[in-house]
Amino acid sequence: MTETYRETAADANFIAENNARHMWHPMVDPKKSAETPPTVICKSDGVYIFDLDGNKLLDCSASLWNVNVGHNRPEIKQAITDQLDQLAYYNTFGNASNPPSIALSALLTDMLADEGMTKVLFSSGGSDAVEGALKISRQHWKLVGKPEKTKFLSLKYAYHGVHFGGVSVSGGIPWRRSYEPLLPGCFQIDSPYLYRNPWTGDPDELGEICAANLAREIEHQGADTVAAFIAEPVQGAGGMIVPPANFWPLIREVCDRYDILLIADEVVTGFGRTGSMFGSRHWGVKPDIMCLAKGINSGYVPLGATAVNGRVAGAWEADSALAPLMHGYTYSGHPLACAAALANLQIVVDEDLPGNAGSTGEYFLGRLKELETYDSVGDVRGLGLMLAVEFVTDKKTKEAIAPFHPYLMEIQRICLEHGAFMRIQANKLILSPPLVFQKDHVDNVVDILHTALGQLKYG
Ligand SMILES: *Cc1c(COP(=O)(O)O)cnc(C)c1O
């Protein structure tokens, strides 16, 4: 029986017919998957992916903004198969360990030396990395004798993955509602969202207002009850919100003033996407804990990591019954994932992908601004290769087009027809291609968007 099913993976008709029949897809109503079956990707190379019919498509989202070095890189495939010949898998619980995970922990702390990171805890993805960060924060405060510091503060529109802890600090209503009640003691403050905020159109003023809001919330809760503030250096899934330049430096100051740990969720921004090696480095800020995943090995094998600075790690020097890290996964430090990461990060550094993300991203943003002449385009924004086009029903009122409205899905369909696969997130088009994207790819994408927007009208 199993043999038959293994063969069906190679049977195009079976795949096309059964795609949405038995598999639930994340982040969609299963009825919708059945009505419009998802695009099946069968093959990939560089910045291109290929669907079931063999159509070659530009991957404008680097899968989920994680295939940073591009698809089908021989260096990474070689590293994985070499490792496979030695040791496919062994765990890192207790006293067990394996060479690639040890090497990667040394590389990561070296890459994060400027931030003072001294330890990493491996996991299987971004949600895991966030979970580790939250639990480590609480354990840290217990070890230093401040067990009451347990609350977490975060931003509205934040996305910190889907585990109960992560979703409790996430600020998007759709991710929360079906799973409430969530973790108690989590509170969100307003996000520094320049396009939509009740206060000001001046970035510096907005940064000051939002940082002051954090300080007020900490005072309201009582600093002695707050463990950490967590945020993405650029908010991703919640809307591609680039904060004003003064925001992160100001929140670092606020966290220091009230003795609160600062957690940077760098799952998207880590390893070059914003044009800097790390998103918080772009703002000149050193967090206490950093959550890493996605770009860490460009998705070749699932991997996440939580990095901790010397100050936080210092708490574990205490002789305490609470010192054991009672957190970690069967796949923490998976040898194949770590070997893939070692090869991936070599490419990121050798090819200066942060540099390319910065320059190609700037060019991309400039060309996307052309789209602001269309009535439905309210805002175009981004940093590095993390860009978004936000759609509205009316430019003056800024009323958002309903999430996944047929108009947006039609834009996506036309782009697909012209050879570009793009992601729609609520009322936004997300552009987050592999960091090896070049100007001619950008021109191709923007030309296709002109075609789509030129022939479609909202309403
Ligand atoms: C994707 C993402 C996560 C969750 O990562 P998974 O690997 O999907 O669990 C967490 N935080 C941010 C900022 C993300 O973009």
Ligand as a Chemical Component Dictionary entry (heavy atoms), coordinates in Angstrom:
data_LIG
# 
_chem_comp.id                   LIG 
_chem_comp.type                 NON-POLYMER 
_chem_comp.pdbx_formal_charge   0 
_chem_comp.three_letter_code    LIG 
# 
loop_
_chem_comp_atom.comp_id 
_chem_comp_atom.atom_id 
_chem_comp_atom.alt_atom_id 
_chem_comp_atom.type_symbol 
_chem_comp_atom.charge 
_chem_comp_atom.model_Cartn_x 
_chem_comp_atom.model_Cartn_y 
_chem_comp_atom.model_Cartn_z 
_chem_comp_atom.pdbx_ordinal 
LIG C1 C1 C 0 7.735 33.263 10.321 1  
LIG C2 C2 C 0 7.880 33.974 11.617 2  
LIG C3 C3 C 0 7.840 33.304 12.836 3  
LIG C4 C4 C 0 7.461 31.848 12.921 4  
LIG O1 O1 O 0 8.344 31.003 12.280 5  
LIG P1 P1 P 0 7.887 29.494 11.899 6  
LIG O2 O2 O 0 9.154 28.901 11.355 7  
LIG O3 O3 O 0 6.798 29.631 10.884 8  
LIG O4 O4 O 0 7.434 28.833 13.133 9  
LIG C5 C5 C 0 8.121 34.007 13.988 10 
LIG N1 N1 N 0 8.415 35.309 13.947 11 
LIG C6 C6 C 0 8.445 36.005 12.795 12 
LIG C7 C7 C 0 8.805 37.443 12.817 13 
LIG C8 C8 C 0 8.145 35.364 11.588 14 
LIG O5 O5 O 0 8.107 36.042 10.454 15 
# 
loop_
_chem_comp_bond.comp_id 
_chem_comp_bond.atom_id_1 
_chem_comp_bond.atom_id_2 
_chem_comp_bond.value_order 
_chem_comp_bond.pdbx_ordinal 
LIG C1 C2 SING 1  
LIG C2 C3 SING 2  
LIG C2 C8 DOUB 3  
LIG C3 C4 SING 4  
LIG C3 C5 DOUB 5  
LIG C4 O1 SING 6  
LIG O1 P1 SING 7  
LIG P1 O2 DOUB 8  
LIG P1 O3 SING 9  
LIG P1 O4 SING 10 
LIG C5 N1 SING 11 
LIG N1 C6 DOUB 12 
LIG C6 C7 SING 13 
LIG C6 C8 SING 14 
LIG C8 O5 SING 15 
# 
